[in-house]
Amino acid sequence: MTDTPDILEDSRLDKLKALTALGVDPWGMRFDNHLPIAQARDLPIQVENPAPVRIAGRIVLRRGMGNVHFLNLRDWTGQIQVMAGKKQVGEQGWGIAKNLDLGDLLGVDGHFGKTKTGELTVFANKLTFLGKSLLPHPDKWEGMQDMEFRLRHRYLDLTYTPDTLRRARERIHIVRSMRRFLDDQGFWEVETPTLHSIAGGAAARPFITHHNALDIDLYLRIALELHLKRLLVGGIEKVYEIGRVFRNEGISPRHNPEFTMMELYQAYSDYQGMMDLTEGLILNAIEALGGDKIRPYGGHTIDFTPPWRRASYADLFREHTGADLGDPAAVAAAADSANIITKGKHPDVLIQELFELKVERQLMGPIFVYDYPASLCPLTKRKQGNPALAERFELFINGMELANAYTELNDPVTQEETFRAQLSGLKEEDSMAKMDDDFVRALKHGMPPAGGLGIGIDRLVMLLTNTPTIRDVILFPLLRPEGRPEPVG
């Protein structure tokens, strides 16, 4: 019969009292000069005069055999077996060993070797108690199979699910590589406001908050763009930010309301320059993960070997829908055949919906899709020689948009006209951009021609770590309140 949680908790409290009676601090103390377990596992085995080793970690497996206890100790680099014999660890050490539970934190001094069965082991001669776990840890094989449990108890998931810790580590490597790459290119990393007086820079619904002292509503930022471009006006010619943005929208395998973006702007560049930069930036991230350019994702592989394919929006639209962008009747017919409601919709809206439905899902990539219809891109400079097109690209991989880049619009008159045309006749929640008079004012002081790029960090980590859902690459994704059913629709 399985013990109830209350009985297990009472047992742990009894052991805590026993440790205290031994003169042991159950909450530990500073424990210096210990080796990461992965590094300890690489130590040479010396049968005679073995070198001392010191490690620390969490107990994830425990079994007692008479006067010997075997423990599996895990830190954030790996796991190793510890053998603690009554004679070797002394009276207090043996008292500690008898009062250990799964989840407890332990420091071990000893020497490195192998058991008779050949398993790498630290043979303990001293145990230092570093922290008591008062709650029972989940069963390794059953408790951590429940995805919702893992998401709600990420601290346990990191301990007992190696892939979760691996993804967290690889995410750090990816972001660190991006920073180093951009720093080496001469970019400055900056921090811009999270609270905005106007929700601008993207087509998204914001979260709204209120500042009591000023008695004004503010918005959590939905993009990094407009403040970074103000810095271009101020003379910072290469600038980037990696930060959280917030969009009060749905949750899906590719969307979390709080996510991480990298945006950069480079004076005197354009969208072609951003293509080259994007390719180099992501290839550099792949190098940080070992350099394998043929990477698995889902049930297939993605070949990141450069150069990556480049294709125009119009060519791909025609290829997958049979319609020409300049033929509204053909666009409407293609939308009808795709079961898209056409009544009352502008052709530009139909084009965008068709592209998302019929084209994007086929783009396994990596592929740069460039020269978008100008009407879809209000912050983008028109293509020289063809003002109906915008100098914009998106990078698609596995049918998912990963990066978005432009030749930035630096004409304040055109920018203001475009803003107002977009807002005219539209409901506020349907507007693709919000009017920002201060941003237009900044442009009037002169912004250099520039290329701009945005990359979704979470999606990049998904692709490079073979992770199907965004919540598995975010340590603490937004979850519905516990016990509340999933919303319908």
Rosetta blueprint (number, residue, H / E / L):
1 M L
2 T L
3 D L
4 T L
5 P H
6 D H
7 I H
8 L H
9 E H
10 D H
11 S H
12 R H
13 L H
14 D H
15 K H
16 L H
17 K H
18 A H
19 L H
20 T H
21 A H
22 L L
23 G L
24 V L
25 D L
26 P L
27 W L
28 G L
29 M L
30 R L
31 F L
32 D L
33 N L
34 H L
35 L L
36 P L
37 I H
38 A H
39 Q H
40 A H
41 R H
42 D L
43 L L
44 P L
45 I L
46 Q L
47 V L
48 E L
49 N L
50 P L
51 A L
52 P E
53 V E
54 R E
55 I E
56 A E
57 G E
58 R E
59 I E
60 V E
61 L E
62 R E
63 R E
64 G E
65 M E
66 G L
67 N L
68 V E
69 H E
70 F E
71 L E
72 N E
73 L E
74 R E
75 D L
76 W L
77 T L
78 G L
79 Q E
80 I E
81 Q E
82 V E
83 M E
84 A E
85 G E
86 K H
87 K H
88 Q H
89 V H
90 G H
91 E H
92 Q H
93 G H
94 W H
95 G H
96 I H
97 A H
98 K H
99 N L
100 L L
101 D L
102 L L
103 G L
104 D L
105 L E
106 L E
107 G E
108 V E
109 D E
110 G E
111 H E
112 F E
113 G E
114 K E
115 T L
116 K L
117 T L
118 G L
119 E L
120 L E
121 T E
122 V E
123 F E
124 A E
125 N E
126 K E
127 L E
128 T E
129 F E
130 L E
131 G E
132 K L
133 S L
134 L L
135 L L
136 P L
137 H L
138 P L
139 D L
140 K L
141 W L
142 E L
143 G H
144 M H
145 Q H
146 D L
147 M H
148 E H
149 F H
150 R H
151 L H
152 R H
153 H L
154 R H
155 Y H
156 L H
157 D H
158 L H
159 T H
160 Y H
161 T L
162 P H
163 D H
164 T H
165 L H
166 R H
167 R H
168 A H
169 R H
170 E H
171 R H
172 I H
173 H H
174 I H
175 V H
176 R H
177 S H
178 M H
179 R H
180 R H
181 F H
182 L H
183 D H
184 D H
185 Q L
186 G L
187 F L
188 W E
189 E E
190 V L
191 E L
192 T L
193 P L
194 T L
195 L E
196 H E
197 S L
198 I L
199 A L
200 G L
201 G L
202 A L
203 A L
204 A L
205 R L
206 P L
207 F L
208 I E
209 T E
210 H E
211 H E
212 N L
213 A L
214 L L
215 D L
216 I E
217 D E
218 L E
219 Y E
220 L E
221 R L
222 I L
223 A L
224 L L
225 E H
226 L H
227 H H
228 L H
229 K H
230 R H
231 L H
232 L H
233 V H
234 G L
235 G L
236 I L
237 E L
238 K E
239 V E
240 Y E
241 E E
242 I E
243 G E
244 R E
245 V E
246 F E
247 R L
248 N L
249 E L
250 G L
251 I L
252 S E
253 P L
254 R L
255 H E
256 N L
257 P L
258 E E
259 F E
260 T E
261 M E
262 M E
263 E E
264 L E
265 Y E
266 Q E
267 A E
268 Y L
269 S L
270 D L
271 Y H
272 Q H
273 G H
274 M H
275 M H
276 D H
277 L H
278 T H
279 E H
280 G H
281 L H
282 I H
283 L H
284 N H
285 A H
286 I H
287 E H
288 A H
289 L L
290 G L
291 G L
292 D L
293 K L
294 I E
295 R E
296 P E
297 Y E
298 G L
299 G L
300 H E
301 T E
302 I E
303 D E
304 F L
305 T L
306 P L
307 P L
308 W L
309 R E
310 R E
311 A E
312 S E
313 Y H
314 A H
315 D H
316 L H
317 F H
318 R H
319 E H
320 H H
321 T H
322 G L
323 A L
324 D L
325 L L
326 G L
327 D L
328 P H
329 A H
330 A H
331 V H
332 A H
333 A H
334 A H
335 A H
336 D H
337 S H
338 A L
339 N L
340 I L
341 I L
342 T L
343 K L
344 G L
345 K L
346 H L
347 P H
348 D H
349 V H
350 L H
351 I H
352 Q H
353 E H
354 L H
355 F H
356 E H
357 L H
358 K H
359 V H
360 E H
361 R H
362 Q H
363 L L
364 M L
365 G L
366 P L
367 I E
368 F E
369 V E
370 Y E
371 D E
372 Y E
373 P E
374 A H
375 S H
376 L H
377 C L
378 P L
379 L L
380 T E
381 K L
382 R E
383 K E
384 Q L
385 G L
386 N E
387 P E
388 A E
389 L E
390 A E
391 E E
392 R E
393 F E
394 E E
395 L E
396 F E
397 I E
398 N L
399 G L
400 M E
401 E E
402 L E
403 A E
404 N E
405 A E
406 Y E
407 T E
408 E E
409 L L
410 N L
411 D L
412 P H
413 V H
414 T H
415 Q H
416 E H
417 E H
418 T H
419 F H
420 R H
421 A H
422 Q H
423 L H
424 S L
425 G L
426 L L
427 K L
428 E H
429 E H
430 D H
431 S L
432 M L
433 A L
434 K L
435 M L
436 D L
437 D H
438 D H
439 F H
440 V H
441 R H
442 A H
443 L H
444 K H
445 H L
446 G L
447 M L
448 P L
449 P L
450 A E
451 G E
452 G E
453 L E
454 G E
455 I E
456 G E
457 I H
458 D H
459 R H
460 L H
461 V H
462 M H
463 L H
464 L H
465 T H
466 N L
467 T L
468 P L
469 T L
470 I H
471 R H
472 D H
473 V L
474 I L
475 L L
476 F L
477 P L
478 L L
479 L L
480 R L
481 P L
482 E L
483 G L
484 R L
485 P L
486 E L
487 P L
488 V L
489 G L
